[in-house]
């Protein structure tokens, strides 16, 4: 055991010069190429924010005024809130572009330098010097492009939905004016109390997080466990030790920032419970909730020294002002356990990246899109309209991705999979799926639809009808045109299938607002446009050759009959010869 520890310590000291050399090279590349990436991101993003801000302001006002989802009082409150948010966006967006450009310009070359010496890399010495140079500049341009798509495509897609959609029951949502003063008072108290107390708690636990994190990372470093187990991860884990104070500072600032939504939620409690007292009870309880959560994260003593009151009328448990420990924490911390160490980092490498899944989605869209173009389900009007920016039909930007997702859901249901089976046989489950909340917003509803499809047990005829409904945005005319014979379905079954299609299209429309979706979508449209040109060119050349052959055969017959003095008879019997003679 002692020999193993000394071997690990010796390997650590041998690795230190190599690590610092890579770090120095990364810093040099960051100093050379970082300023250019910083300029691109700062100028590009700031110009987009400033240039589009007047249009965003006017269009936001217009959509709020024209929406039928809410009543007049809520519209006034939304106009006030939108004004505050847009002003803050102008300030935070520009400051964020400056900080993001600086961070990306410095960190991207450094991380690329470490990544170049990972296991399985060819010519690591060459890549140490080349990686993170020009790619940093192009990466900053890509970030600006994605921000542009978000400010144009995603923003207008969301606002159009706000403007055009009506409430489900036909009655606009309205607010009860009687509880507005109490809600404002509770929110103001929540902001003051939570801002002060969250800051105090974060300051108290700042050293705990700093030294506990360093202790764990150094123990893993010496014992080659956790993030230091895999050789490819050692540089990044070593960098984590150096940058850990910045992570703790970031967590401290995040704690202060999260006091805003925590505090303002008191207004929601007052309005929902129709009680100012319960709203103020929440303000005090939110401090206890935050304290308990941070104790759990930092593996400190469970519970909280702050009181936690009942702030919901139907809340089962109540903590009546005394020092208490919540039931959930009692069960979890009766026996204090240290957090389990990570046995290997390879499992995290097997976890799917949301961007990788988006790439796979568009690969499938390209594959199925070419087949649908050949079949005529996707028309030149769809492609040309989308290229011109007219995506109102939605066949390409919503229908085609929804069609591909439906194929995956049908494949998964038939395979009795607990997750999602991709076309190449890879299965996405709860174990290897991306752990981001944004992905869960899409993944969980899709799993519900998959289970419902499995329970319906559609026939092949019904599956084909569902696919066309999803692709063609439930347009009855186009669905009918794409079926030689419409399936004989009852009205109830048709309504169920159309409901499936609308839900899947709604989820896909939300996915289409993902920042990098528009960039990949433009590449897909160009590919389908080229496929359409080849298809149309081939059919036109085939039709042209057939017309030439018909014309030649007509001329030959006409001349041969004329030579026999029978032109009049041919013209009366042969329509092609008549047309040829007229020409």
Protein Blocks (a to p, Z undefined) as FASTA:
>chain_A
ZZmmmmmmmmmmmmmmmmmmmmmmmmmmmmmmmmmmmmmmmmmmmmmmmmmmmmmmmmmm
mmmmmpckbcfklmmmmmmmmmmmmmmmmmmmmmmmmmmmmmmmmmmmmmmmmmmmmghi
ahkllmmmmgoplmmmmmmmmmmmmmmmmmmmmmmmmmmmmmmpccfklpacdddfklmm
mmmmmmmmmmmmmmmmmmmmmmmmmmmmmmmmmmmmmmmmmnopajllpmklmmmmmmmm
mmmmmmmmmmmmmmmmmmmmmmmmmmmmmmmnopaklmmmmmmmmmmmmmmmmmmmnopa
edjfbdcddfbfklmbdcehiacddfklmmmmmpacdddddfbfklmmmpccfklmmmmm
mmmmmmmmmmmmmnomacfklmmmmmnopaknommmmmmmmmmmmmmmmmmmmnopabdc
dfkopacdfklgcfbfklmmmmmmmmmmmmmmmmnopafklmmmmmmmmmnoopaklmmm
mpmbacdddfklmmmmmmmmmmmmmmmmmmmmpmklmmmmmmmmmmmmmmmmmmmmmmmm
mmmmmmmmmmmmmmmmmmmmmmnopmmmmmmmmmklmmmmmZZ
